[in-house]
Amino acid sequence: MAMGAGPFPGRKEFSDLSNYVNPQLAPTTRPPRPVDKKMRLKESGGVASWVMLAPSLIFLAVCSIYPFAWIFRYVLFNYDGIPAHTRYTGMRNITNMFADAKFWNSVGTTFEYALWKLVFIIPLALIMAVLLNQKLRGSSFFRGVFFMPTVISSSISGMIFTFIFATGNGILNGIFQSLGLIAQPVGWLTDTGVVMAAVIIMSVWAGFGNYMLYFVTGMTSISEDVYEASRIDGANGVQTFFRITLPMLAPVLKVVLMLAITGAFKDYEAIMVLTNGGPGTRTNVMFLYIYNLIFGTGSNATRQIGYGALLSLMAAVIVGAVTIVYNIVAKKLDDVV
């Protein structure tokens, strides 16, 4: 701009005020200081997290991952526990698996056992949880009583019910005969028609207390204001259960169902003590059949570790497939609801 123009004649316009700012007072922008990765990990608590996770990770690696990898290498071998007897068999174990009628019969028995167990254990656990959540006198005592069987070893549970279901001097037959309900002792563990019922009773008794506590915990998270509003609206107990308790308990119910399904498919210890898969193969579930193959017990005279390893992988695939199907169905039900 020319001299003498503008509001201040004789002065030059301030075209750039930044030239007249005191550089000592002007804000300075410094490049960001590089953050040390170790310092960032320390500030975020990563070191402490890994230290706390280390025992569990080591235990998982030593007790689960390593044994799985160790047994996986014998899938294509005929191995009985003696390295000198190890022979490569190629695809023979796989072809034998698909032709093994006893194994697939045990798979069918496992599905039957899991279905009946779920039909009884989930409703029973839910009903007991509702009753014990009523804050009645002695409810804490009965929670402990019902939960106690879950801390008992599976083998001990099998021994207890062996005495209960014994044919000659069993407790259950004695009670039924004294009440005049039966004339002759029932062969609970020797009759193919009733032995599955005996196994189901034992498994429900041993496991429903654990699922009951899950439901009780889920119910305690439901606000009392919701129940109070339902009572004001005139809802009775049945309506409150189906329209408030059960829908709000759905996330817990999904988790309990998944745990119950996977647990039922993996049961075999108590069954081994109670019936050892008998009479015949009536209660010979999938993992019990594999156990007898690997350790040479039951009707298997020799150990078949290689073939048992292959069946273990197939059993894991079956359980995983059932779990995936359940998760898909549960997700679709959530979308519908």
C-alpha positions in Angstrom: 0.0 0.0 0.0 1.3 3.5 -0.8 2.6 5.9 1.7 -0.1 8.2 3.1 -3.0 5.9 2.3 -5.2 4.3 5.0 -6.2 5.4 8.4 -2.7 6.3 9.5 -1.2 8.6 6.8 2.5 8.5 6.6 2.8 5.0 8.2 3.1 1.7 6.5 0.3 -0.9 7.1 1.0 -3.7 9.4 0.8 -6.5 6.9 2.2 -9.1 9.3 1.6 -8.6 13.0 3.6 -11.7 13.8 6.7 -9.8 12.9 6.0 -7.5 15.9 5.3 -10.1 18.5 8.0 -10.6 21.1 9.6 -13.9 20.3 10.2 -14.5 24.0 6.4 -14.3 24.6 5.2 -16.2 21.6 4.1 -19.8 22.2 6.6 -22.4 21.0 5.6 -25.7 19.5 8.0 -28.5 20.3 8.0 -31.9 18.5 6.4 -34.6 20.6 8.8 -36.5 22.7 9.1 -40.2 21.7 7.4 -42.5 24.2 9.5 -45.4 25.3 7.7 -48.7 24.7 8.9 -50.0 28.1 7.6 -46.9 29.8 4.2 -47.2 28.0 3.9 -50.8 29.0 4.8 -50.0 32.6 2.3 -47.1 32.8 -0.6 -49.2 31.3 0.0 -52.0 33.8 1.0 -54.5 31.2 3.9 -55.9 33.2 1.8 -56.6 36.2 -0.9 -58.2 34.0 1.6 -60.5 32.4 3.1 -61.4 35.7 -0.3 -62.4 37.0 -1.2 -64.3 33.9 2.1 -66.2 33.8 1.2 -69.0 36.2 -2.1 -69.7 34.4 -0.3 -69.6 31.0 2.4 -71.9 32.1 -0.1 -74.3 33.6 -2.1 -74.3 30.4 0.9 -74.9 28.3 2.3 -77.7 30.5 -1.0 -79.5 31.3 -3.1 -78.9 28.1 -1.2 -77.8 25.1 1.9 -80.0 25.5 -0.1 -83.2 26.2 -2.3 -82.5 23.2 0.7 -81.9 20.9 2.4 -85.0 22.4 -0.6 -87.3 21.7 -1.3 -85.8 18.3 1.9 -87.1 16.8 0.7 -90.7 17.3 -2.5 -90.3 15.3 -1.0 -92.2 12.3 0.9 -94.7 14.4 0.2 -98.0 16.1 1.5 -97.1 19.6 0.9 -99.0 22.8 3.2 -97.0 25.1 6.4 -98.9 24.3 8.5 -96.9 21.8 10.1 -100.1 20.3 6.6 -101.3 19.3 5.7 -98.1 17.4 4.7 -98.7 13.8 3.6 -96.2 11.2 0.2 -97.3 9.9 -0.7 -94.4 7.5 -4.4 -93.9 7.1 -5.4 -97.2 8.7 -6.4 -95.6 12.0 -8.7 -93.2 10.1 -10.4 -95.9 8.1 -10.8 -98.0 11.3 -12.4 -95.0 13.0 -15.1 -94.6 10.4 -15.7 -98.4 10.5 -15.7 -98.6 14.3 -19.3 -99.4 15.2 -18.5 -99.3 19.0 -17.2 -95.8 18.8 -20.1 -94.4 16.9 -22.5 -96.3 19.2 -20.7 -94.5 22.1 -21.2 -91.2 20.4 -25.0 -91.9 20.1 -25.1 -92.9 23.8 -23.3 -89.6 24.7 -25.9 -87.6 22.8 -28.7 -89.5 24.6 -27.1 -89.0 28.0 -26.4 -85.3 27.4 -30.0 -84.7 26.2 -31.6 -86.3 29.2 -29.2 -84.7 31.6 -30.0 -81.2 30.2 -33.7 -81.9 30.3 -33.6 -82.4 34.0 -30.7 -80.5 35.4 -31.4 -77.0 33.9 -35.1 -76.8 35.0 -34.3 -78.2 38.4 -31.4 -75.8 39.0 -33.6 -72.9 37.9 -36.5 -73.8 40.1 -34.3 -74.3 43.1 -32.7 -70.9 42.4 -36.1 -69.2 42.3 -37.1 -70.8 45.6 -33.8 -70.0 47.4 -33.9 -66.4 46.1 -37.1 -65.7 48.1 -35.0 -64.7 51.1 -36.7 -67.3 53.3 -35.4 -68.5 56.6 -32.6 -71.1 56.1 -32.1 -70.4 52.4 -28.3 -69.9 52.8 -28.1 -73.3 54.6 -29.8 -75.0 51.7 -27.7 -73.3 49.2 -24.6 -74.8 50.8 -26.3 -78.2 51.0 -27.3 -78.3 47.3 -23.8 -77.0 46.3 -21.9 -79.5 48.3 -22.2 -82.4 45.8 -20.3 -80.3 43.2 -17.2 -80.2 45.3 -17.2 -84.0 45.7 -14.9 -86.0 43.4 -16.6 -87.7 40.5 -15.2 -91.1 41.5 -16.6 -90.6 45.1 -20.0 -89.7 43.6 -19.9 -92.9 41.6 -19.1 -95.0 44.7 -21.9 -93.3 46.7 -24.5 -94.2 44.1 -23.1 -97.7 43.7 -24.3 -98.3 47.3 -27.6 -96.6 46.6 -28.4 -98.5 43.4 -27.0 -101.9 44.4 -29.5 -104.7 43.5 -29.2 -106.9 46.6 -28.7 -104.6 49.5 -29.0 -101.2 47.9 -30.5 -98.3 49.8 -33.1 -97.4 47.1 -34.4 -100.9 46.7 -34.6 -101.2 50.5 -36.7 -98.1 50.8 -39.0 -99.0 47.9 -39.6 -102.5 49.3 -40.3 -101.2 52.8 -42.9 -98.9 51.3 -44.4 -101.7 49.2 -43.7 -100.0 45.9 -41.8 -103.0 44.5 -41.9 -106.7 45.2 -38.5 -107.7 43.8 -35.3 -105.6 43.8 -34.7 -103.6 40.7 -31.4 -104.1 38.9 -30.6 -100.4 38.6 -27.1 -101.1 37.4 -27.7 -104.4 35.6 -30.9 -103.8 33.7 -30.4 -102.1 30.3 -33.9 -100.6 30.6 -33.2 -98.6 33.8 -29.4 -98.2 34.0 -29.4 -94.9 32.0 -32.0 -93.5 34.5 -29.6 -94.3 37.3 -26.7 -92.6 35.6 -28.8 -89.5 34.9 -30.0 -89.3 38.5 -26.4 -89.4 39.7 -25.2 -86.8 37.2 -28.1 -84.4 38.0 -27.4 -84.8 41.8 -23.7 -84.0 41.3 -24.1 -81.0 39.0 -27.3 -79.1 39.5 -26.0 -77.2 42.6 -23.3 -75.4 40.5 -25.8 -74.2 37.9 -28.2 -73.2 40.7 -25.6 -70.8 42.1 -25.2 -69.3 38.6 -28.9 -68.6 38.5 -29.0 -67.2 42.0 -26.2 -64.9 41.2 -28.0 -63.7 38.1 -31.2 -63.1 40.0 -29.5 -61.0 42.7 -28.5 -58.5 39.9 -32.1 -57.9 39.0 -33.3 -54.7 40.6 -36.0 -55.0 43.3 -37.8 -52.0 41.8 -38.7 -54.1 38.8 -40.4 -56.7 41.0 -42.1 -53.9 43.0 -43.5 -52.4 39.8 -44.9 -55.8 38.7 -46.6 -56.3 42.0 -48.2 -52.9 41.8 -49.5 -53.8 38.3 -51.1 -56.9 39.8 -48.7 -59.6 38.3 -48.7 -62.9 40.2 -45.7 -65.1 40.8 -45.9 -67.1 37.6 -46.3 -63.9 35.4 -43.4 -62.3 37.2 -41.2 -65.3 36.6 -42.0 -65.6 32.8 -42.2 -61.9 32.0 -39.5 -60.4 34.3 -37.1 -63.0 35.8 -36.6 -65.3 32.9 -36.1 -62.6 30.2 -33.6 -60.7 32.5 -31.9 -63.9 33.3 -31.4 -64.8 29.6 -27.6 -63.9 29.4 -26.9 -66.1 32.4 -29.1 -68.9 31.0 -27.1 -68.9 27.8 -23.8 -69.3 29.6 -25.2 -72.0 31.9 -26.6 -73.9 28.9 -23.3 -73.8 27.1 -21.4 -75.0 30.2 -24.0 -77.8 30.8 -23.8 -79.0 27.2 -20.0 -79.2 27.1 -19.9 -80.7 30.6 -22.4 -83.4 29.6 -20.4 -84.4 26.6 -17.2 -84.7 28.6 -18.7 -86.8 31.5 -17.2 -90.2 32.0 -15.4 -90.5 35.4 -18.5 -91.1 37.6 -20.0 -93.3 34.9 -16.8 -95.4 34.8 -17.0 -96.0 38.6 -20.8 -96.6 38.6 -21.3 -98.9 35.6 -18.0 -98.9 33.6 -20.1 -98.5 30.5 -22.3 -101.5 31.2 -24.4 -103.5 31.2 -23.0 -104.3 27.8 -22.4 -101.0 26.1 -25.6 -99.3 27.4 -23.8 -96.5 29.2 -20.5 -96.6 27.4 -20.2 -92.9 26.6 -17.7 -91.4 24.1 -14.8 -90.4 26.4 -15.1 -93.6 28.5 -14.6 -95.7 25.3 -11.5 -93.6 24.5 -10.2 -93.9 28.0 -10.5 -97.7 27.9 -8.7 -97.7 24.6 -5.8 -95.6 25.7 -5.2 -97.3 29.1 -6.1 -100.8 28.0 -9.0 -101.2 30.6 -12.5 -102.5 30.3 -12.8 -105.0 27.4 -9.6 -103.8 25.7 -6.7 -106.1 26.5 -4.0 -103.9 24.9 -3.4 -100.2 25.0 -4.1 -98.4 21.7 -2.7 -95.0 22.3 -2.4 -94.0 18.6 -6.0 -95.0 17.7 -7.2 -93.5 21.0 -5.5 -90.2 20.1 -7.3 -90.1 16.8 -10.7 -90.7 18.5 -9.8 -88.0 21.0 -9.4 -85.5 18.2 -12.7 -86.6 16.7 -14.4 -86.3 20.0 -13.0 -82.7 20.3 -14.4 -81.9 16.9 -17.8 -83.3 17.8 -18.0 -81.2 21.0 -16.7 -78.1 19.2 -19.3 -78.6 16.5 -22.1 -78.9 19.0 -20.9 -75.8 20.8 -20.8 -73.8 17.5 -24.3 -74.9 16.6 -25.6 -73.9 20.0 -23.9 -70.4 19.7 -25.4 -69.9 16.3 -28.9 -70.9 17.5 -28.6 -68.7 20.6 -27.6 -65.7 18.5 -30.5 -66.2 16.1 -32.9 -66.5 19.1 -31.5 -63.2 20.4 -32.1 -61.5 17.1 -35.7 -62.8 17.0 -36.5 -61.8 20.6 
